[in-house]
Amino acid sequence: MAALRLPAPPPTARWALPPSRASGRWVVHSSHRRRVAARQDAPEGEVEPPPPPVRTLLIDNYDSYTYNIFQELSVVNGVPPVVVRNDEWTWRDVYNWVYKERAFDNIVISPGPGSPACPSDIGICLQILCECGDIPILGVCLGHQALGFIHGAKIVHAPEAIHGRLSELEHNGCYLFKHIPSGINSGFKVVRYHSLVIEADSLSEDLVSIAWTASPKMLSFLESDKPDITSSTLWGSLDNLFIANQSECSNSGDIPSINNASKSDDYRVLMGVRHSTRPHYGVQFHPESVATHYGRQIFQNFKKITTEVGLQTPLLQERKISSADLGNFVANDLLHSARLKLWDSVGPCALSKRTSGGKCLRLRWKKIDNFLNHIGGSENIFSVLFGHHSAEDTFWLDSSSVDQNRARFSFMGGKGGHLWKQMTFHLASQRANCGGNLTIRDAHGCIVRNFLKDGFLDFLDKEIQSIQYNEKDYEGLPFDFHGGFVGYIGYGLKVECDASSNNAKSSTPDACFFFADNLVVIDHNNGDVYILSLRDEYSSSNGDGDCQNSIHGSWLANTEKKLLRMDAMAPRLSINGNSFTRPSNVNKQRFVIEKSKDEYIRDVQSCLDYIRDGESYELCLTTQMKRRTEYMNALHLYLKLRKQNPAPYAAWLNFSSENLSICCSSPERFLRLDQNAILEAKPIKGTIARGRTQEEDECLRLQLKYSEKDQAENLMIVDLLRNDLGKVCEPGSVHVPRLMDVESYRTVHTMVSTIRGTKMSNLSPVNCVKAAFPGGSMTGAPKVRSMEILDSLETSPRGIYSGSIGFFSYNKTFDLNIVIRTVVLHDGEASIGAGGAIVALSDPEAEYNEMLLKAKAPTKVVEECSQQMYNPDRSDSMQTTIS
């Protein structure tokens, strides 16, 4: 992403702080004493006005948890912080906005990969800590280490790399931990993501230890599953805090005493420091994590510290910018969503004025009640309506596993209507902002080619924004997809999001979508079937309306007619696979894994080394396996896959012009946006095979649930996806209704979580996807650095695997899965991707075995189909024909 800049201050040889600021001493000002006296003399019962909103400059060290901090600060401060990456501002910019314009009251320095000793990892942060002596600063994780480093402390490897696990803490009662208990069994449990620490014995006189681990025992989440006890009413006064020498802190009777102190300090890992004379604090743990207890209280305490510092200095009193005007004053390229390039380029007013280049879509639909229960299943509907000609140019978003309320609707369709088209996109190169080549083919075979300078996702966004529609058309429909774009986004499109490059070019298109104007929807809850058809009202008014209306109505009528005939002949419906002449050498083909066992294990060890050095918390390492399949019937393979490995986010896609079929049995939702503007992610982490007996199966399920490694993986992914949703959701709206739960499928148990939030009203659906793509479960954290590391280890492109399949509806909803457990058939070759999340607790041998387990179901189906397609006794028809 290009650096973003505010207007810089006038040139000068060096920016110096005023003497009172450069000294870094906290001095009691008369204004503070007057405020304290006013509180004491206030009439009884008079309510003191609430503290003013606090404006935070949040420095992002390219971390994947920064926007969890953003969400917390937005709630606590009363206004959202401004997020700036650590290489986007020079010191002159910081000085201009912090001191000259007085736009900010405090600074928070985020976590991040790497070390504070590396300039490219820490950016401007060290100079901020050095120069901003009178500005309250809170450093988290890497920011905490930077505070130690700038004052001469040593940054060393921790006794153990800790990621996604919890510790109980003790603290010394300083105000940052006001109203927070301390010690073993106190309830103060925090999430840790770090491999490096400040060496406690190396602290200079400038720094004071304020928190440390209470015991060597690490906790899993389920041992700490208690609500965060936080209340704004617990705020106290800082009257006893502000003394001339800040080397002393008072408990004021509010902080529980430290209990269960250890006889030995060997295990006491430093978890918090403060500067002895400056309002600078650092915490090694992550207060913003969903599983940290009292995290919000820490941010509330930091706000209160900031407010009291403002009473001593002219900063709050001499603001040039009010909190309400901050968004208008600070340049738009710094605002939270604008900095991420997420603002809609087309607003409602502009949309309503379109007279050319756009569409005004009208929807017609019919419903057949309780139909599915009469005809034996959705596969019969698909085969009758779309299974002819090897199901060319068809889609099926298939909820083939609907038990446990996992999914409710399936969507299917094919080539046909007046508005139908196929869009195929190839990146021009493998660098960010490289653009690419788009081919559009309509239902009549006409082809148009264009170069998209701004990339495919920008094009898709404009396509969706150009559509007008009438909400009354779909009143009464219980699902979100009413027609629009159906297809996939390949993993390589990460270069249109936040990645800098891809390691190699994919042989398959980087994105491929249909515009589906005719579709059939199945409600698995009650068996209802819906038939939908779209037409363009603009085209109707331009002369070809009669033709469109005729086609529009006839497709609905003909489809309904075919379905009703299915009901009459339901007992005779069957689906068979094609037979082929057996070539002499094809049956000898087997899957070949891209990397040998030794090579894969070496890559796992490399991941562990990166994690140990603080470069990543988690790395989702993958590999590919391939075999030739020239004579295989792709639809038959998919039908077999969905039967043997049913999944809630399964999918079939066929793009005949690309000789490409995708057979997906994914159990994982990447991201969904519904008609109520609710975004939802449902990541999975941790997979274990089902047992052979009921007792063994339950034992394995519990083994997965209480696995420390799998809990750590899940917690990291949940925090990562909270961060991604935090970029695009209303402040305070992101929540986790289900943190960790085990779901059981036909062949495996897996851990599932759910994260939800309310989308910011000014953001488009595609830009919501851009903020989170690729899925958090297929990359790692921090995401940008992790993707770079993975590109250096994985020797071939992931292609469609690790991307997303789903829809973008014309009415601005979407639902996308994560492409896993998937067979990609392209140009006579079957490829399957598989892998797993590598964390500090990973065992290389176990990771290799888990990768094989995840690939077992799709590879088994391919092998079985390769045997069955040579059986001369099988029928020669894939679909059931109804005339």
C-alpha positions, 0 to 999 in steps of 0.5 A, a space after each residue: 500500500 502506498 504511503 499516505 501523508 498529511 501536509 508536512 510542517 515547514 522545513 527545519 534543521 531539527 524539531 525540538 520539544 519545548 523545555 517543559 516537554 523535553 524534560 519528560 517530568 510530570 509536574 502538578 499544575 495549578 489547573 489540576 489542583 483547581 479541578 480537584 478542589 472543585 470536585 471536593 467543594 461541589 454540592 452533594 448530589 451534583 453529578 460531575 460531567 463525563 470526561 471529554 473524548 480522548 483522541 488517540 494516534 494508533 501506530 500500526 506495526 503491520 500487525 493483525 490485531 491492531 484493529 482489535 485495539 482500534 475497536 476497544 479504543 473507539 468504545 473507551 475513548 468515545 471517538 475512533 483513533 486514527 491509524 497510521 502505519 509505522 512507515 507512513 509518517 516522518 517525525 516531522 509529520 508526528 510533531 506537526 499533528 501531535 504538537 502544532 495541531 494538537 490533534 491527539 491526546 495520547 499514542 498507542 503503539 501496536 504489536 507487530 512482527 519482528 524486533 524493536 532492534 530492526 528499523 524496518 520492523 519498528 519504523 517511527 515508533 522509537 523516535 516517538 518514544 524518545 521525543 514525545 516525553 509528555 504525551 501518554 503512550 501505551 505500547 502493546 507487545 512490540 510497542 512494549 519491547 520498543 519502550 524497553 529497547 529505547 531506554 537501554 533494556 535488552 530484548 531476548 528470546 523468551 524462555 518459551 514462545 507463547 502464542 494464543 495461550 494465557 497466563 495469570 499475572 501479578 502487578 504492583 498496583 500502579 494506575 494502569 492496573 487499577 481495579 484489576 486483581 493480582 496473582 494466582 487464582 485472582 482472575 487476572 488472566 491475559 493472552 500472550 502472543 510473543 517470542 521475545 521479551 524484555 530482559 528484566 535484569 537489564 532495565 535501566 533506572 528510567 524503567 520500572 517493572 509493573 507486571 510479571 507472570 504469577 506462575 510458570 503454568 500456562 492456561 488454555 482458554 477453557 480453563 479461563 472461560 469467564 466473562 470480562 468483568 469490566 464496568 465504567 463505574 469502577 473508574 476512580 480518581 487519580 488524585 493520589 497519583 500525580 505527585 512530583 516524583 512518579 516513582 511511587 504508586 499508591 493502591 488507595 485501598 482499591 487494588 487487591 493485595 498480591 497473593 501467592 507470591 513465589 519463593 523463586 523469581 525464575 519463572 517471572 517473565 516481565 509483562 509490564 513496564 512504565 517510565 519512571 518520570 514520563 507517562 509511558 507504559 508497556 504491556 507484553 500481553 494483549 489486552 485487546 484479545 477476546 480471551 484477556 480478562 480486564 482488557 478493557 479496564 486497562 484501556 479505561 485506565 489509560 484513558 483516565 491517565 491521559 485525562 489527568 495528564 491533560 489537566 497538568 498540561 495545556 494540551 487538552 485545554 488548548 486544542 485547536 481541533 475538537 473531538 467532533 471535528 477530528 474526522 473533518 480536520 485530519 486529512 481524509 487519507 488518514 481516517 480509519 476506513 479511508 486509509 484502507 481505501 474502503 470508502 464507496 466510490 459511488 454513493 446513493 445520490 450518484 447511483 440514482 442519477 445514472 442514466 447509462 452504463 448501469 442496470 436497473 434490475 427487476 426480480 420475478 420469483 415463484 415458490 413451490 412449497 415442500 417440493 424437495 421432500 417429494 423428489 429425493 434431494 437437491 442433486 436430482 433437481 440439479 441433474 434434471 435442470 443443469 446436468 446435461 452436456 456435462 453440466 457445462 457453465 453451471 454452478 451449485 452452492 450446495 449446503 450438502 451438510 445441513 444438520 446442526 443448523 450449519 446451513 439452510 439454502 442451496 443455490 444452483 443455475 446455468 448458462 442462459 438468460 439475457 444478462 448471463 455472462 462469464 468473467 475470467 481474470 488473469 493477473 498481469 504479473 505477481 506484484 501488488 497493483 499490477 492490474 490484469 486481463 479480463 475476458 467477458 463472454 456473454 450467452 451468445 458467445 460474444 467475447 470482449 477483452 479489457 485490461 483492468 488497471 485497478 484489478 478485478 476486485 475494483 472492477 467487481 465493486 463498480 459492477 455491483 455499485 452500478 446496479 439499481 434495484 427495488 427492495 420490494 421485489 424480494 420481500 418475502 424471500 428468506 435468503 440473501 442471494 437473489 441473482 448476481 455474481 457467482 464464482 471464485 476468488 483465487 488466493 493470488 488476488 491477495 496482491 489486490 488486498 494487502 500482500 506485496 507479491 505472489 510466489 508464482 503464477 497460477 495455471 488457473 484464472 485468478 478469478 472467474 465469475 458468472 453473472 447469474 440472472 436465472 437460478 433455483 434456490 432450495 430451502 433445506 429446512 422445509 423443502 421449499 423450492 424457489 425459482 428466480 429470474 432477473 431482467 434489466 428494466 433499462 433495457 426494457 425501456 430501450 426497445 427490447 423489453 418485449 423480448 426480455 420479458 418474454 424470455 424472463 417469463 418463459 424461463 420461470 414457466 419452463 423451469 416450474 414445468 420441469 420441476 413439477 414433472 419431476 414430482 410425478 416421476 420421482 420413483 424413477 429418478 436416478 443418477 448414473 456416471 459415464 463410462 469410458 474406454 480405458 486407456 492402457 496407462 491411466 489406471 496406474 496414475 496416483 497422486 503425487 505430493 509436491 513435497 516429500 515427507 522430509 521436505 514438508 517436515 523441514 518446512 514446518 521446522 522453518 516455520 517454527 524457527 520464524 515463530 521462535 524469532 518473533 516473525 509470526 505467531 502462526 503460519 498456515 503452511 500448505 502443499 499440493 498433490 496432483 495426478 492426471 485425470 483426462 477421462 474423468 467425469 467431473 460432475 460424477 466426481 462432485 456428486 460422489 464427494 458431496 455424498 462421502 464428505 457432506 459440508 455446509 459450504 460445498 460448491 460445484 463450479 464449471 467453466 467450460 471455456 477454461 476446461 475447469 471444474 471445481 468440486 468443493 466440500 468446504 466446512 468453513 465460511 470465510 465471510 458473509 454479509 446479510 440484508 441486515 448489514 451483519 458480517 459473519 465469519 466462521 473459521 475452523 481450526 483443528 481437525 481429528 479423524 472420527 472414531 470407529 466406535 461411539 466411545 472412541 469417537 467421543 474420546 477423540 472429540 474431547 481430545 480435540 476440544 481440550 487440546 492446548 495446541 488446537 485451542 491456541 490455533 483457534 484463539 489466534 484465528 478468532 483474534 485475527 478475524 476480529 481484527 479483520 472485521 474491526 476494520 470494516 465494522 461499527 465501533 463496538 459491534 464486533 463480538 464472538 457468539 461462539 468462541 470454540 466449539 467442536 462440530 462433527 462431520 462424517 469423517 472428522 471432528 473440527 473446531 469452529 468459531 463464529 465472529 460477527 459485527 455490524 458493517 459500517 454503512 459507507 462501505 461496499 461489500 467488495 471492500 469488506 472482502 478486500 479488508 479480510 482476504 485471504 481468510 485468516 485461517 489460510 495465512 497466519 498472523 500477523 497476516 502480511 508478514 506471514 504471507 511473505 514467509 509462506 511465499 518463500 517456503 511454498 514452491 508452487 502457487 495455491 491457485 483456487 485452493 485457499 481462495 473463496 467460492 460464493 456469491 455477490 448478490 445484486 442487492 449488495 449481500 454476499 457469502 463466501 467460503 474458504 476453498 479447502 477439501 477441494 478437487 480442482 480439475 483443470 486441463 486433464 489434471 486433478 489438484 488438491 491442496 492441504 496443510 495446517 496451521 503451524 504454531 509454537 506448540 506444533 510437532 512437525 511429524 503430527 503436522 504432516 499427518 494432519 495435512 494427509 488427513 485433510 486431503 484424505 476425503 477428496 483424494 479417496 473420491 478421485 481414486 474411486 472415480 478413476 476406477 469406476 469410470 472404466 466399469 462397462 456395466 455402468 449407464 452412459 447418462 449423467 442426468 435424468 432427462 425430462 422432456 
